[in-house]
Amino acid sequence: MDHSLNVEAAGTDPELMAKNMAIEKSKNAERFEFLAWCKLAFTNLDVLMPGNGILHQVNIEHLSPVRYPDAV
């Protein structure tokens, strides 16, 4: 699942990460609830919840082979 991060507060305040995460969680509550459910519902899926990893986008095609219908 791709996700971008919007920085709402910037500067040198040591609390900025917590402030930005609180804003992010309020904006994307449904998405985060779905991710939390997925983490518990599937034994073969690992989910890094927001704020616990590197922000990036992964193309699903690189994680699993893509099957195309047989071309004749």
N, C-alpha and C positions, 0 to 999 in steps of 0.2 A: 504494500500500500504506500503510495508516495505521499509525502507530506512536506509542506514548506513551513518555515518558521518566520513569523513576523516579529521583528524586534520593536516593541512598543516603548521601552525605556532603555536609554543608553547612558554611559558615563562610567564613573569609578566607584559607585556605591556597591558594596559587597552583597547587598540584597537584591541586585538587579536580576540575577538568574531566577530567584524565587518569584519576584514580581512578574517577570515575563512569562514564567511557567503558569502562574495563576491566571493571567490574562488568556494565555493559549488554551488552558483547560476549560475556561468558561466559554470560549468561542467554539471549541471542538468537543464539547462534552459527549455528544452522541458517538462520535468517532472513537473516543477514548474508552467509552463504555463497551462498544463493540469489540475493540481490541482486547480489553480485559476479559470479556466473555470468551473470545476465541482462545485466549491463553489457557483457560480452564477447560474448555469444551473439547479440545483436540490434543491427543497425546503425542502426535507426530508434528506438532507445530510449536515453534518457539517464538515468542513475541518480546521484543525489548520495548518497554513502555516509554513514552516520551520523557525526556530528561535523563535517560539512562544510557544513551548511546550516541553515536555519531549521526548527524543529520545527513542523509543521502537518499538518493532515489535508486531503486533496483528495478531493472527490467525483468519481469517474470520469465521471459524467454531464456534468460541466462541461468536460471535456477533449475529448469526442467526442459527436457527435449520437447520440441513442438512437433506434433504429428499432422502431416498434411494428407488429404485424401490422395489415393493413388492416381497419378496422372497417366493417361494413356496416350 
